[in-house]
Amino acid sequence: MANVNGIIDPPIDDLLAKVDSKYALVVFAAQRARQINDYYTDLHDGNLFDNVGPLVDSSVDDKPLSIALHEIVEGKLQMTPKA
C-alpha cells in the first residue's frame, strides 16, 4: 500500500489533543497556513525575513494547511488564548 498523506495524516485525535476544541484547531491551523503561504510568497519576491517558514520537514508539493497541521501535532506550535 502506498504511503497516503492527507486528511488522515496527522490523525484528528492527535490534533485535538493539542487544542481546546475542533473550532480552535480550525482557526489556529488556518492562521498558520496563511503565514506559511505568505512566507512562500515573500520568498518568491525576495523578502526573506518577513515571515517564518515551515517548522517541520516539508516538500514543495505540501499544502500550507498540511504543513500547519503537522507543526501543531509535533508540538512546534502552541496555541495561547487571547486575553
N, C-alpha and C positions, 0 to 999 in steps of 0.2 A: 504494500500500500504506500502511496506517495505521501510525503510529508506535507500535510494540508495545514495551512495557516489561514487565519481569517477570524470570523466572529467567535469561533470556539477556542482560539489561542490568543490571549490567555483566557482561561475559563472564567466565566462570570462570577462564580462563587469566590474565586481568589480575589477578583477585583472588588467585590462587595465587602470583603473582609478589611479592605484598606480605607473605606469611606463610610460615612454615616448612613447614606441612603443611595438608592439607584439614581435618584434625580440629581443628587450632588455629584455622583460619578459622571453623569452625562455632561453637566456644566463644566466640571473640572477638566475632563478629557477634551471637551470641545475648545476650551480656552487654551490648553496646552497645545493642541493640534494647530490652532491658529498661530501661536508663537512659532512653532516649528515651520509652518508654511511661510511665515514672514521671514524666518531665518534663511530658507532656501531662496526666496525672492531677493533678499538683501545680498546673499552670496553671489547670485547671478549678476546683481547690479554693482558689486564690488564693495559693499558696505559690510565689512566682516564683523564689526563689534557692536552692532545694534541689538541683536537678539541672540539667545542661547540656542545652540543646535541640539540635536538628539543626544540624550544621555545614555543611551543603550546602543549596542551594535545594530546597525540597520543598513539596508541596501537602498539603492536609488529607486527600486520598484516599490518599496514600502510606503504606504499611505501615512500621512501625518497623524491621523487618528489611531492607526495601529501602533505607531511608534509611541504615542502618548499613553496608550493602554499598557504597553509593555513597561514603560517608565514607572507607571503607577504600581503595577503588580510587583515589580522588582524593588520597590521602595526607594527609587531615585527621587521621587516627588512626594511631598507630604501636604495634604490639604489642611489649611488652617481656617477656622471660622472667621467670618468678617465681624468686626466689632460693632 
